[in-house]
Amino acid sequence: MADHAAAGPDLATHLTGIARMLQGQNGEQETMDAIVRSAVGTVPGAEHAGIMTVLGRQEVRTVATTGELPCAVDQAQFDVGEGPCLRALFDEKVVSVPDLARDPRWPAFAARAVQLDVGSMLSFQLFVQDDDLGALNLYAARTHAFDEESEHVGGLFAGHAAIALATAQQRDHLGEAVRTRDLIGQAKGILMERHKLTADQAFAVLARASQLTNTKLRDIAERLTQTGELPARPGD
């Protein structure tokens, strides 16, 4: 088992270092990968970690793990439609399962998890953004691996992780917005040169093509810059 940070000032120093490290990651996926790795080295009892997300409260994904076990456990929850990770996502901020084999809350899932050699779990709600949700899930082979200190440290860790992840998402969205703006600018330039249009007229052509073909403006612009053509209207 990994060595975990001590309580008190050492824990505060450790969490501060993790926060800085997470903020320095390049993008959302790298941040999530760093979160699960750091969780195992920080939260007492944690042997494996994973992040589960739900998009639109329907599409469930395992987006980052420290290995194959979290994926297998999450798949078991998907298959039976119940489990602590889903509970943490939808209903509670922290869900502790000291002894999976003896927990009556999710009997179908518990039977599958025990077969995977998971004795205890601890899940934290990581973020809620409109209908998109995420949870940090921790796993251990032995029962009662997570105690009050685990919940305390895990809660603090999840708070830092949530901030870092939100920052990474904002950076990614900003970067995508800049790329979209540049694509549209390039597409407008092509139309302006080809048809001697003004910038406003060129944008109107792109917007019209988007409406007629029910295609995102960004995709229209990308096609024009890559192929030199606008998509044909249905029936043309």
C-alpha angles and dihedrals in degrees: 000000000000120000111255131211117266123241126261124026092352090057092048090051091046093050091047089054091049091049091054092046093050092048089054095057120114107242140334098293094049089049092053091047090052091048095057093045092049093046091062090053094046114036113071112244097016115134099162134018139191141172120228123192135190118204116204088354088282115066108072120196139173101221105174134017142165091229146328098300097074090050091052093047092047091049089054089055091048091050097051097030096232142082146109095282092056090045090053090049098050111020117015138032095220127026121183124192108185096177117017095189091058100037111112096194098083109018097166093049094042092057091053094045094050089054087057090055095250112146102173140009140195123195131189128193103240103185144345117201113171103297095344117095138177138191135193109221126196126196137194133181096222126065121252090020091143122063137170091288089054091054092046095047092040092053092052091046092049090052092055091043092052092053092048092048093049090051092050091049091051091050092049092048091048091049091050091049090053091048090049092050091050092049092051090047091053092048092050089050091054092051093044092053096041099045102022092243131158119246091257092049092049091051090049089055091052093046091049092051089050092053096044095049097035089234128139114261090235091056091048090053093046092051092049093050092047101040105017090235138103117225116263120248116253109274095022 
